[in-house]
């Protein structure tokens, strides 16, 4: 929370080229099943939250936008392609997974049910494992170095290829 008790949120794309800051209460969070949202996100659903009257500031670059229909612009990172926004004449929504704390934003409604894939109701019944529990992934994960931007603000990004600040460069 900020000093004036307004909620404060931050987030950004996978590579860190685009970052945002939001002050104020968010609107309704939803999950969209429509085919256009599926294609735009490359996923079976697209979780979004409206920013309503909250103040959005792009703190590191801005999304590039694609007009996906006569009414909709979709913002995405021009570097890594992360889907970021759904923009319509009466408002803007941000993809929930791009928030630094996406667990704080729970969808309360589903949209685009005409595009809902039939197996989505049964996903929670599938067996589930952590990455470390997958024996086939252990060797792959052993020396994996992530270049994904962390879930917090950084003074600079990207870091050098080794993922650490070089002591000579601060």
N, C-alpha and C positions, 0 to 999 in steps of 0.2 A: 504494500500500500504506500501511496505517497503521503506527504505531510498533511495534505488537505483531505485525507481519507478517500480519495478517488482511487479505484483500482488502477494498477499499472501493469502493462504486459510488454513483453519484447519477444522478438523472434526473427527468423530469416530463413534463407534458402540453405541447401546442403553445403554449398561451397563457401558461403559467407560473403559473397559479392553483394547481396541485397539483404539489408537488415531493416527492421521496423520497430517502432515504439508506439504504444497506444496508451492514452490516459483517459479513463472514464469507463463506465459500465458497458459491457458488450451486450449485444442483442441476443436473439435466440440462436442457439447452435442446432445444426441439422445435419442429416446425412442424406445425400442425394443419390438416387439410383438411376437417374435418366441416362440414356445412351450418350448424350453430349458430355455430361460430367465424367462418365466412364472413360471416354476417349481422351478428354482433356487431362485427366489424372493418370491415365494408363493403369487404372485400378477398377475394382468391381463396385466401389462406392466412393463418394467424395464428401468427407466431413468438412463443413464450413461453419463459420460463425460471423454474424453480421456485426459491424462495428457501430451501427446506429449513430448516436450522437457523440460517441467517443472521439477523441482527437488522435488521428493517425499521422505519424511523421516517419518518412523514410530516412533512416539515419546513415545508411551506406547504399548509395545508388538507388535506382527505382526499377521496378519490373519492366520488362518489355511486354507489350500487349498484342494479343491476337483477337480479332473480331470473329467470334465463333458463331454469331448469328446477328440478325438485324438489331437486336437489343442488348447483346452481351459482349463485353470485353473480358478477356481472361489474361491476367498478368502472370508472368513467369520469369525466372532468372535467366538473363541472356547468356550467362556463362555455363550453368549446370542444368538448366531446364526445369528446376523445381517449380511446380504449380504453386502460385501464391495468392491470386485474387480472382474473384468473380465480381464483375462490376456491371451494374445495370443503372438505368437513369435515376432510380430512386434510392440507390445505396450501393454499398460495397461490403463484400464478405471476404474473410481471410481463411485460407485452409488451416484447419485446426492443428495438423501435425507440424506446421512450421513455427508454432509458438514454442518458446523455450520450456514452458511447463504445460504441454498439451493435456496432461491428466487433470488440469483444473477446469477444462471446458468440455462438459459432457453434452452430447446431442440430446435434444428433447423431442425431436420430431423427424419423420422421414418424408422425403419428397421424391417425385419422379418414379412412383411405384410401378408405372407401366414398363420401366426398363429393369426392374429388379430381377436379378438372376436367381433361378429357383433354388440353388444350393446355399444361398446366404443365410437362411434360417438355421441351418445345421452346422455352421462353422464352429460354434462353441462346443459341439459334441465331438469334434475331431481330437485325436490325441495331440498333446502339446508338449514341447520340450524347450528348454533354454538352449542357447547356442552351444554351451559347454557340455550339455547332455547328449549331443549328437556325436557319436563316436566317429562318424565319417568326416566331421568338420574339425575335429581337434587339431590335426596336423595343419590344416589350412589356416586355422585361427592362431596357431602358436606364434607366428612371426608377422601377423597382419598389423599394419600401421594404418590407422584411419587418418585421412586428410579432411574429414568432414568438420565443418565449423562447430565448435562446442556450443552447448545450450546456454550461452551467456554472452554479454557484450565483450568485445575485444578492442584494444586500442588500434591494432593493426591486423590485417589479414590479406592475403594468406601468409602463413608462417613459411619459413624455408622448407624445402622438400623433406628434410629430416623431421619435420613436425615440431621443432623446438626453436626458440629464439637463439640465434647465434650470439655468443657473448661479445663478439666484436661489433655486432650491429644492434645490440641492446635487446 
